[in-house]
C-alpha cells in the first residue's frame, strides 16, 4: 500500500540560491512526521511546494500513489492539503469568521449564510478557548497569539487529509499548545497525516512519531524519534556537535545602574519595579498577555507611562520618563536604549530594504558625512555584523525579506549591536528560530553583557532564561515580581508566580 504522501528528489532554486537539493520523505496516514532543521534548510520552501504556492524545478510528488502536481494553493486544497503558515497570512481588515472560512463560505440562494458561517467558526474556535476570539471581531485587532489560533482554524476548516504545520505554536502559550496537541492526536486517530515543523525538540517528542532532518536542502536523516537522542538530532541539523548551547559567562560583579523602573504603570501594566545594571542580563518570564511586552514597549516609548518613572543612564546625565515627561522611541534611542520587537516582520525590520540599511538605520551617523551616507562605509560596517552574527546572506545589499526567519532575527539584533546601545530591550529574541541560530544569538547576548551592556530579556522559553540570566522576575496580570538571582528560581516556582503573583511582588 503506497504512503499517503511521497516526495522524491525535490529540487527548487531561487537564482543562485539552492533551497531544495533532492529532498525526499514519506508520510503515512495517521502519522505525525516531524520536519526539523536550521533556518534556511529548506523546510518552509518544501511546505510551499506541497501547498501549491511554489512549483518545484525537479522531482516528483504523489498522494496515495497518484502523481501530485499542484498548480495553485486552491488546487492543493482540492487534493486535501492545507498549510498552517509560520508567518501569518491573514486579512486584518476581515473578521475572524471571514478569515477562517475564506473560499469555503456557506451560502443560501447565492448569498453568504452569515449565521451558518459564524456557527461553523464557533465550532472550530471551541478547540481553543480564548477570551478575545469572537467570530465577528476584526483579525487586525487581535494579539499575535490569537491570530495564530485563527490561522490554525482556517486550515482545519478545509477538512484536509494532509495538514502541513509550520511552527504552529510559535505564538501560543502553553494552554493553547495543549489544546492544539490534543486536537492533533484526534486528527491523527482519524487517519489524517500531519507534517510538523518545530524548533523545539521537546515539543516534537511530545507529538511526533517519526522525523526527517533537512540540511542545506537535503534530507540527511530519517527514522523513529524514539531511536534518536537530542544530541544526535542537533548534530544532524547543524552538521556538527553542539556541546554547549549556552556560552560561558564572565559573571563579574554588575556595574552602575543604567535603567531604573519605579512603580511603573502603563496599558496592561499595573505595577513594575526593578533596577538593571551594566554587565547584567535580567530576564522577565510570564504567560502571554501578562504584560511583559507592554512593559518593554512603555520603557521604549511605544506606549504611554500612566504612573511611576523610568530613569535611564548613570546618575550623571540621567534622563527620566514619567506621565508629565513622556518618552518617544527617538528620545530613548538617543538615551542609549535599543529595542528588539517580538514582531520582526511587522516592526523589527524594513523587509524591502537592504541588510545594510536595516543594520545601520538607528545609527546612520557612523557611516555618514554632513548628512550624506557613505555607501561603501555602510556596506563595510554591515558586513562586519553579518559576519559576527553568522547571517547567511550573499551580500549586505540584498533585501531583508530574502532571508530565512532566523537570519532576519540576527539582522534585527545586529542593528542593536551597531547602534552601540547601552541597554538592550529584547522581546522574544529567539522565537521561531533554529537551534544553531539560537546558539549564535545567545553568544551575542552574552558578549554584549560581558562588554558592559545591560540586557533586559523577555522570553517564553524557560531554558534560555535559566541559561543566560543573572536575575529573573515574573510578570502576572500586569504585576512584576521582585527580581531575584536565577539560582533562587526553579521552573516550578516561575510557573507558580506566573499563574498567581499576589503576595510575591
HELIX and SHEET records of a PDB file:
HELIX    1   1 UNK A   43  UNK A   50  1                                   8    
HELIX    2   2 UNK A   73  UNK A   78  1                                   6    
HELIX    3   3 UNK A   96  UNK A  100  1                                   5    
HELIX    4   4 UNK A  114  UNK A  125  1                                  12    
HELIX    5   5 UNK A  139  UNK A  141  5                                   3    
HELIX    6   6 UNK A  144  UNK A  157  1                                  14    
HELIX    7   7 UNK A  174  UNK A  189  1                                  16    
HELIX    8   8 UNK A  201  UNK A  207  1                                   7    
HELIX    9   9 UNK A  225  UNK A  227  5                                   3    
HELIX   10  10 UNK A  230  UNK A  238  1                                   9    
HELIX   11  11 UNK A  292  UNK A  300  1                                   9    
HELIX   12  12 UNK A  329  UNK A  334  1                                   6    
HELIX   13  13 UNK A  344  UNK A  348  3                                   5    
HELIX   14  14 UNK A  355  UNK A  360  1                                   6    
HELIX   15  15 UNK A  361  UNK A  367  5                                   7    
HELIX   16  16 UNK A  375  UNK A  388  1                                  14    
HELIX   17  17 UNK A  400  UNK A  402  5                                   3    
HELIX   18  18 UNK A  405  UNK A  419  1                                  15    
HELIX   19  19 UNK A  435  UNK A  450  1                                  16    
HELIX   20  20 UNK A  462  UNK A  468  1                                   7    
HELIX   21  21 UNK A  486  UNK A  488  5                                   3    
HELIX   22  22 UNK A  491  UNK A  499  1                                   9    
SHEET    1   A 4 UNK A  17  UNK A  27  0                                        
SHEET    2   A 4 UNK A   5  UNK A  14 -1                                        
SHEET    3   A 4 UNK A  58  UNK A  63 -1                                        
SHEET    4   A 4 UNK A  66  UNK A  67 -1                                        
SHEET    1   B 6 UNK A  81  UNK A  84  0                                        
SHEET    2   B 6 UNK A 162  UNK A 166  1                                        
SHEET    3   B 6 UNK A 193  UNK A 197  1                                        
SHEET    4   B 6 UNK A  32  UNK A  36  1                                        
SHEET    5   B 6 UNK A 210  UNK A 215  1                                        
SHEET    6   B 6 UNK A 218  UNK A 224 -1                                        
SHEET    1   C 2 UNK A 107  UNK A 108  0                                        
SHEET    2   C 2 UNK A 111  UNK A 112 -1                                        
SHEET    1   D 4 UNK A 269  UNK A 277  0                                        
SHEET    2   D 4 UNK A 257  UNK A 266 -1                                        
SHEET    3   D 4 UNK A 305  UNK A 312 -1                                        
SHEET    4   D 4 UNK A 319  UNK A 322 -1                                        
SHEET    1   E 6 UNK A 337  UNK A 340  0                                        
SHEET    2   E 6 UNK A 423  UNK A 427  1                                        
SHEET    3   E 6 UNK A 454  UNK A 458  1                                        
SHEET    4   E 6 UNK A 281  UNK A 286  1                                        
SHEET    5   E 6 UNK A 471  UNK A 476  1                                        
SHEET    6   E 6 UNK A 479  UNK A 480 -1                                        
SHEET    1   F 6 UNK A 337  UNK A 340  0                                        
SHEET    2   F 6 UNK A 423  UNK A 427  1                                        
SHEET    3   F 6 UNK A 454  UNK A 458  1                                        
SHEET    4   F 6 UNK A 281  UNK A 286  1                                        
SHEET    5   F 6 UNK A 471  UNK A 476  1                                        
SHEET    6   F 6 UNK A 484  UNK A 485 -1                                        
SHEET    1   G 2 UNK A 368  UNK A 369  0                                        
SHEET    2   G 2 UNK A 372  UNK A 373 -1                                        
END                                                                             
